[in-house]
Amino acid sequence: MMRTLVLAATAALPLIGSAHAESVKPAQAKSLDLGPLAGVAYYTVEPRGHRVVVTLAPRAAAPAVRFEAVLASGQSMTVSTPRQAGAASRAVEISRDGDTVSVRPAPDAVQETASLR
């Protein structure tokens, strides 16, 4: 399970609802829906950049997993969940442009070539 979550996070989250980027203010949580995983994302401003924190948990009773990244202006991170072979992953992109951090469905979801176990 942990291997699957780590691989999913390093691959490439669509949000249920709107397909446009949604700006988020510092320390303001944004709900994420990745099918079998749900969670929140938020960021804080630090001297090195904006620290983005993503916490995900399976919908079934299990411990959550948290991912963090410090984003400089112009950088982004993608968090995704894998699906069955041949299907696109569910993914969201969190990006920073100046002092604005946005969350939107990832434009290029990864096509799964094999199931992860």
Secondary structure, 3 states (H helix, E strand, C coil): CHHHHHHHHHCCCCCCCCCCCEEECCCCCEEEEECCEEEEEEEEEECCEEEEEEEEEECCCCCCEEEEEEECCCCEEEEEECCCCCCECEEEEEEEECCEEEEEECCCCCECCCCCC
